[in-house]
Amino acid sequence: MGTRRILMTGGGSGGHVYPLLAVAEVIRSQDLGRTIELHYLGPQDAYRPLFEALDVQVHALSGAKLRRYFSVQNLLDVPRFFLSLLQAFWRVFLLMPDATYSKGGPGALPVVFASWFFRVPVLIHESDVVPGLTNRISARFARRIAVSFESAVHHFPPSKVAWSGHPERRSIREAGLTREGAKSKLGFLPDEPLTVVIGGSQGSVRLNEAVLGAMAALVPVTQVLHQVGPGNEAEAGAIAEAGMLAAAGMVAARHPWKVVPYLVDIGTAITAADLVVSRAGSGSIFEIASFGRPAILVPLPESANDHQRLNALAFAEAGGALVIEETNLVPGILARQVSDILGNLSRRQAMETASRSFSKDGAADLIAAELLRI
């Protein structure tokens, strides 16, 4: 059998990139003879080295965001969209892949349409409870559709859709790493509770403010690993340092507060966590669930189609999380909920069991197999 080409598209955020990487990892682990070429066509951003590390050839595309609401940016994105459409047609023609895998996001729709035009079979994956506009349109041109949430199945044609679960990167797991071992690896005390705060790949100023505002109440209760987002580290770090100086010496020694711009080793961080406080992007939710960790979720109110709130509610209804709406995100409420979960072992264990049950294993393998089949 000759060399086959798979084209991947998506991008713009970790939520659109990591599921592509997860499937690429599976294909690379199975394709030891490199009889499959992997290509990525999407926005040029900080994720390029991650693709190149998996021997994925990266091709630039001008991304244009599709919005359902009025914005001046729409006027600027119209010509950008048509430019990306021309780029996609030219690149797909040159590559002529055997299949295309789309994760949605800026730039994905032109690639899906160009692939359909050239009769290349398309598989798309939808991560949220309610599909975004790009995937709603892309579904018309797709041969197969995979979804992370079982409840998202009814948004697509029954003949095309399947509940796959959420593709998880194998590389974020370290075999044999225990919670206590992960805490020690990150420089925390293994026998003290640890709360990991994740604001998404870009961080969240409002979540940071609430967590730091609750610092005086949280330090006596838990160690904290706080991901604040690139550009927020200096300010958040100064506030955290001042808060730790105000804490009692013994308490501060046993419950350190570490501020980082980005969680490079997200798998170790979640393994170490007794509790995760996070925004409610689907990628974050399913990473938390795959490690079986309880969560407090704070949905982003501005998320398209209110998808973060709906994602969070689905996880909460399964028992793995507690949801705090941003309008209720005040330091006192947040600190009380963190204390209640960490201070109640039976409740935390029940949430861990529910969290793990929410995750469906093998999504990346299923999608990789289906790409090769079509």
Secondary structure, DSSP 8 states (H G I E B T S, - for coil): ---EEEEEE--SSHHHHHHHHHHHHHHHHH-TT--EEEEEEE--STTHHHHHHTTEEEEE-------SS--HHHHHHHHHHHHHHHHHHHHHHHH--SEEEE--STTHHHHHHHHHHTT--EEEEE-SSS--HHHHHHGGG-SEEEESSGGGGGGS-TTTEEE------GGG--TT--HHHHHHHTTS-TTS-EEEEE--TT--HHHHHHHHHTHHHHTTT-EEEEE--TT-HHHHHHHHHHHHHHS-HHHHHHS-EEEESS-TTHHHHHHH-SEEEE---HHHHHHHHHTT--EEE---TTSGGGHHHHHHHHHHHTTSEEE--GGG--HHHHHHHHHHHHT-HHHHHHHHHHHHHH--TTHHHHHHHHHHH-
